[in-house]
Amino acid sequence: MTAEPVSRSERKQRTRRALLDGALNLLADRVFATLSLREVTKSAGIVPTAFYRHFASMEELGVVLVEESMQALRGMLRAARRDKRAFQDVISASVALLEEHVREHEDHFRFLLRERYAGTGAVPAAIGLELRLFSSELAVDLARFDYLREWDTEDLHMMAELIVAAMQATVLELTEANGPEATARVVRTAEKRLRLIVLGVPNWQRTS
């Protein structure tokens, strides 16, 4: 049997994927600003001029990497938050999903952590935007829980921002954890952090 011919659209998608994967591999231990277009195209096996058939600039490629890194995680955690079970179960499920996703996409998360405070430009700005979207979505979902329905928007967003900051700390710790025991400790700490926020913030809110 002969292989079916690959369409022009499929070839273009494969090359675009090769550019993204090549850039991510090159970013294993360096910041995005040091990456050159020539390096990325060489890793994908294309000439430099062909790059512009797929991305308008290197910064656009970097933004796509950010979006890919964050959007799948946001979707997974959104599904966990909309679980009908109690908050404690949602916390455990969310931390488990986060740990699984970080382990499957460590290169993406190391890239995000390195670029978050790497200076100015489109890539750090895209990370900030994704985190704000994450926080906004979380604030909306928090309002569905009975004891949070009377909260005003500002307080819900504050709680969401605390949770997102705690999850960022967990991602860093997961990328640095060496072995199953260290990972298990990170997961336990992450659950405690989230429980502390979930239990502590409502008490603060009642006394404020």
Secondary structure in CASP SS format (residue, H / E / C, confidence):
PFRMAT SS
TARGET T0000
AUTHOR 0000-0000-0000
METHOD secondary structure of the structure
MODEL  1
M C 1.00
T C 1.00
A C 1.00
E C 1.00
P C 1.00
V C 1.00
S C 1.00
R H 1.00
S H 1.00
E H 1.00
R H 1.00
K H 1.00
Q H 1.00
R H 1.00
T H 1.00
R H 1.00
R H 1.00
A H 1.00
L H 1.00
L H 1.00
D H 1.00
G H 1.00
A H 1.00
L H 1.00
N H 1.00
L H 1.00
L H 1.00
A H 1.00
D H 1.00
R C 1.00
V C 1.00
F H 1.00
A H 1.00
T H 1.00
L C 1.00
S C 1.00
L H 1.00
R H 1.00
E H 1.00
V H 1.00
T H 1.00
K H 1.00
S H 1.00
A H 1.00
G C 1.00
I C 1.00
V C 1.00
P H 1.00
T H 1.00
A H 1.00
F H 1.00
Y H 1.00
R H 1.00
H C 1.00
F C 1.00
A C 1.00
S C 1.00
M H 1.00
E H 1.00
E H 1.00
L H 1.00
G H 1.00
V H 1.00
V H 1.00
L H 1.00
V H 1.00
E H 1.00
E H 1.00
S H 1.00
M H 1.00
Q H 1.00
A H 1.00
L H 1.00
R H 1.00
G H 1.00
M H 1.00
L H 1.00
R H 1.00
A H 1.00
A H 1.00
R H 1.00
R C 1.00
D C 1.00
K C 1.00
R C 1.00
A C 1.00
F H 1.00
Q H 1.00
D H 1.00
V H 1.00
I H 1.00
S H 1.00
A H 1.00
S H 1.00
V H 1.00
A H 1.00
L H 1.00
L H 1.00
E H 1.00
E H 1.00
H H 1.00
V H 1.00
R H 1.00
E H 1.00
H C 1.00
E H 1.00
D H 1.00
H H 1.00
F H 1.00
R H 1.00
F H 1.00
L H 1.00
L H 1.00
R H 1.00
E H 1.00
R H 1.00
Y C 1.00
A C 1.00
G C 1.00
T C 1.00
G C 1.00
A H 1.00
V H 1.00
P H 1.00
A H 1.00
A H 1.00
I H 1.00
G H 1.00
L H 1.00
E H 1.00
L H 1.00
R H 1.00
L H 1.00
F H 1.00
S H 1.00
S H 1.00
E H 1.00
L H 1.00
A H 1.00
V H 1.00
D H 1.00
L H 1.00
A C 1.00
R C 1.00
F C 1.00
D H 1.00
Y H 1.00
L H 1.00
R C 1.00
E C 1.00
W C 1.00
D C 1.00
T H 1.00
E H 1.00
D H 1.00
L H 1.00
H H 1.00
M H 1.00
M H 1.00
A H 1.00
E H 1.00
L H 1.00
I H 1.00
V H 1.00
A H 1.00
A H 1.00
M H 1.00
Q H 1.00
A H 1.00
T H 1.00
V H 1.00
L H 1.00
E H 1.00
L H 1.00
T H 1.00
E H 1.00
A C 1.00
N C 1.00
G C 1.00
P H 1.00
E H 1.00
A H 1.00
T H 1.00
A H 1.00
R H 1.00
V H 1.00
V H 1.00
R H 1.00
T H 1.00
A H 1.00
E H 1.00
K H 1.00
R H 1.00
L H 1.00
R H 1.00
L H 1.00
I H 1.00
V H 1.00
L H 1.00
G H 1.00
V H 1.00
P H 1.00
N H 1.00
W H 1.00
Q H 1.00
R H 1.00
T H 1.00
S C 1.00
END
